[in-house]
Amino acid sequence: MILINYIASFFLITLGLYCIVTKHDLMKSVIGLSIVDYGVNLLIITIGFNPGGTAPIFSFGELNPASFFVDPIPQALTLTSIVIGACTTAMSLSLVIKLREMYGTTDTTQIRRLRG
């Protein structure tokens, strides 16, 4: 089951990088950036997964050497990454809108040609 998550995260990261590098449309590049973000989030969560672990919420009476908890750090990093990814996407989309208003297109080859 874990192997499927690693394969899916590798596929998402590769697909997103492919979209960023090969597409000339700025909207497709922003979508590729978001796909890379989703793949990295899946990878972080998969690395932090422990089968059979419980949530690290306990009282001092419940804690014993046999307790097996899931590491909360990857979950916190992923939550932070989701917020940063949403802000990055919003900022990128606002820049794409401004470029569309200024140049009338979102194609990067035409924007480079129309420099003025």
Residue frames relative to the residue before (quaternion, step in Angstrom):
aa qw qx qy qz dx dy dz
M 1.0000 0.0000 0.0000 0.0000 0.00 0.00 0.00
I 0.6546 0.5058 -0.3109 0.4679 3.56 1.00 -0.82
L 0.6117 0.5687 -0.3495 0.4246 3.59 1.03 -0.75
I 0.6188 0.5417 -0.3434 0.4536 3.59 1.04 -0.73
N 0.6481 0.5145 -0.3205 0.4611 3.59 0.99 -0.78
Y 0.6441 0.5089 -0.3231 0.4710 3.60 0.99 -0.78
I 0.6526 0.5060 -0.3097 0.4715 3.58 0.97 -0.85
A 0.6677 0.5000 -0.3003 0.4626 3.60 0.94 -0.89
S 0.6630 0.4893 -0.3217 0.4664 3.60 0.93 -0.78
F 0.6307 0.5154 -0.3322 0.4756 3.61 1.01 -0.76
F 0.6506 0.5158 -0.3092 0.4637 3.58 1.00 -0.86
L 0.6687 0.4977 -0.3066 0.4595 3.62 0.91 -0.86
I 0.6571 0.4990 -0.3147 0.4692 3.58 0.94 -0.85
T 0.6636 0.5025 -0.2998 0.4661 3.59 0.94 -0.87
L 0.6599 0.5055 -0.3056 0.4643 3.58 0.95 -0.88
G 0.6596 0.5071 -0.3076 0.4617 3.58 0.97 -0.81
L 0.6584 0.4935 -0.3106 0.4760 3.58 0.96 -0.82
Y 0.6100 0.5424 -0.3428 0.4650 3.57 1.08 -0.71
C 0.6624 0.4992 -0.3049 0.4681 3.59 0.94 -0.87
I 0.6606 0.5104 -0.3160 0.4508 3.58 0.93 -0.83
V 0.7355 0.4510 -0.2425 0.4436 3.58 0.85 -0.98
T 0.8011 0.3687 -0.1832 0.4345 3.60 0.77 -0.95
K 0.6733 0.5031 -0.3153 0.4406 3.62 1.05 -0.55
H 0.3360 -0.7541 0.5365 0.1749 3.56 -1.05 0.81
D 0.5868 0.5587 -0.3729 0.4521 3.59 1.25 -0.19
L 0.4726 -0.7063 0.4505 0.2737 3.57 -0.81 1.02
M 0.6142 0.5455 -0.3565 0.4449 3.61 1.04 -0.66
K 0.6558 0.4987 -0.3084 0.4754 3.58 0.99 -0.79
S 0.6272 0.5258 -0.3336 0.4678 3.57 1.10 -0.64
V 0.6397 0.5043 -0.3220 0.4824 3.59 1.03 -0.74
I 0.6318 0.5118 -0.3262 0.4821 3.58 1.02 -0.75
G 0.6386 0.5202 -0.3184 0.4692 3.60 1.01 -0.78
L 0.6252 0.5306 -0.3266 0.4699 3.57 1.05 -0.75
S 0.6556 0.5003 -0.3040 0.4770 3.58 1.00 -0.80
I 0.6400 0.5216 -0.3280 0.4590 3.59 0.99 -0.78
V 0.6226 0.5176 -0.3392 0.4790 3.60 1.02 -0.73
D 0.6338 0.5367 -0.3212 0.4551 3.57 1.00 -0.83
Y 0.6611 0.4974 -0.3060 0.4712 3.59 0.95 -0.85
G 0.6530 0.5191 -0.3124 0.4545 3.58 1.00 -0.79
V 0.6557 0.4953 -0.3109 0.4775 3.58 1.00 -0.79
N 0.6285 0.5266 -0.3344 0.4646 3.60 1.03 -0.74
L 0.6499 0.5008 -0.3159 0.4766 3.59 0.96 -0.82
L 0.6455 0.5206 -0.3223 0.4566 3.59 0.98 -0.77
I 0.6612 0.5006 -0.3154 0.4613 3.60 0.92 -0.85
I 0.6647 0.4897 -0.3077 0.4729 3.59 0.93 -0.85
T 0.6544 0.5116 -0.3195 0.4560 3.60 0.98 -0.77
I 0.6384 0.5156 -0.3320 0.4651 3.58 1.00 -0.72
G 0.7274 0.4463 -0.2448 0.4602 3.59 0.99 -0.80
F 0.5178 0.6571 -0.4165 0.3559 3.62 1.23 -0.09
N 0.0542 -0.7654 0.6409 0.0220 3.55 -1.04 0.89
P 0.3548 -0.7449 0.5114 0.2403 3.63 -0.50 1.06
G 0.8045 0.2588 -0.2101 0.4916 3.54 -0.90 0.95
G 0.5301 0.6383 -0.4077 0.3813 3.58 1.24 -0.05
T 0.2952 -0.7365 0.5800 0.1847 3.54 -1.23 0.49
A 0.6608 -0.4885 0.3781 0.4262 3.54 -1.30 0.18
P 0.4539 -0.7118 0.4644 0.2674 3.62 -0.94 0.79
I 0.4008 0.6620 -0.5163 0.3667 3.56 0.80 1.09
F 0.2273 0.7797 -0.5425 0.2147 3.57 -0.46 1.17
S 0.3438 -0.6679 0.6019 0.2710 3.50 -1.36 0.19
F 0.6752 -0.5228 0.3202 0.4102 3.57 -1.19 0.36
G 0.6293 0.5424 -0.3427 0.4385 3.60 1.13 -0.48
E 0.6825 0.4970 -0.2813 0.4561 3.59 1.16 -0.60
L 0.5947 0.6004 -0.3621 0.3934 3.59 1.17 -0.42
N 0.1284 0.7659 -0.6204 0.1096 3.56 -0.84 1.06
P 0.6818 -0.5103 0.3155 0.4185 3.63 -1.16 0.30
A 0.6621 0.5087 -0.3191 0.4484 3.62 1.15 -0.44
S 0.4604 0.6876 -0.4530 0.3317 3.61 1.23 -0.04
F 0.0989 -0.7888 0.6066 0.0112 3.54 -0.95 0.96
F 0.0379 -0.8349 0.5477 -0.0385 3.55 -0.34 1.28
V 0.4697 -0.6236 0.5446 0.3065 3.50 -1.31 0.46
D 0.4896 -0.6645 0.4827 0.2928 3.57 -1.03 0.83
P 0.2939 -0.7970 0.4971 0.1768 3.65 -0.56 1.04
I 0.4927 0.6878 -0.4261 0.3204 3.62 1.20 -0.28
P 0.6720 0.4705 -0.3359 0.4629 3.69 0.79 -0.77
Q 0.6266 0.5279 -0.3467 0.4566 3.59 1.06 -0.63
A 0.6548 0.4963 -0.3082 0.4796 3.58 1.00 -0.79
L 0.6452 0.5131 -0.3202 0.4667 3.58 1.00 -0.79
T 0.6551 0.5072 -0.3103 0.4662 3.58 1.01 -0.78
L 0.6315 0.5200 -0.3337 0.4685 3.58 0.99 -0.76
T 0.6502 0.4969 -0.3055 0.4867 3.57 0.99 -0.81
S 0.6535 0.5184 -0.3068 0.4584 3.57 1.01 -0.82
I 0.6166 0.5370 -0.3481 0.4586 3.60 1.06 -0.67
V 0.6605 0.4966 -0.3039 0.4742 3.58 0.94 -0.87
I 0.6689 0.4839 -0.3020 0.4767 3.60 0.90 -0.87
G 0.6456 0.5212 -0.3205 0.4570 3.60 1.00 -0.76
A 0.6422 0.5072 -0.3285 0.4715 3.59 1.01 -0.74
C 0.6560 0.4986 -0.3084 0.4754 3.60 0.99 -0.80
T 0.6497 0.5109 -0.3164 0.4656 3.59 0.97 -0.81
T 0.6509 0.5073 -0.3122 0.4707 3.57 0.99 -0.82
A 0.6522 0.5090 -0.3178 0.4633 3.59 0.94 -0.84
M 0.6649 0.4924 -0.3048 0.4718 3.59 0.94 -0.84
S 0.6481 0.5155 -0.3155 0.4634 3.58 0.97 -0.82
L 0.6667 0.4928 -0.3060 0.4679 3.58 0.95 -0.84
S 0.6348 0.5095 -0.3464 0.4664 3.60 1.01 -0.65
L 0.6394 0.5057 -0.3271 0.4780 3.60 1.05 -0.68
V 0.6284 0.5209 -0.3331 0.4721 3.59 1.05 -0.73
I 0.6393 0.5171 -0.3285 0.4647 3.60 0.99 -0.78
K 0.6631 0.4962 -0.3063 0.4693 3.59 0.93 -0.85
L 0.6506 0.4964 -0.3197 0.4777 3.61 0.99 -0.77
R 0.6269 0.5276 -0.3321 0.4672 3.58 1.06 -0.71
E 0.6564 0.4950 -0.3091 0.4782 3.59 1.01 -0.79
M 0.7050 0.4810 -0.2740 0.4433 3.58 0.94 -0.87
Y 0.8175 0.2629 -0.1100 0.5005 3.59 0.82 -0.99
G 0.4458 -0.7163 0.4426 0.3037 3.61 1.20 -0.32
T 0.7577 0.2539 -0.1748 0.5752 3.58 1.24 0.18
T 0.3080 -0.7294 0.5709 0.2172 3.55 -1.31 0.30
D 0.4609 0.6662 -0.4506 0.3751 3.57 1.27 0.25
T 0.4233 -0.7451 0.4562 0.2399 3.59 -0.62 1.11
T 0.6240 0.5376 -0.3605 0.4378 3.62 1.02 -0.61
Q 0.6735 0.4716 -0.2983 0.4847 3.60 1.01 -0.73
I 0.6240 0.5290 -0.3501 0.4562 3.61 1.04 -0.67
R 0.6412 0.5068 -0.3282 0.4736 3.59 1.00 -0.73
R 0.6675 0.5035 -0.2951 0.4624 3.58 1.02 -0.80
L 0.7130 0.4551 -0.2476 0.4725 3.61 1.10 -0.72
R 0.3177 0.7700 -0.5064 0.2229 3.60 1.23 0.14
G 0.2452 0.8090 -0.5065 0.1700 3.54 -0.79 0.92
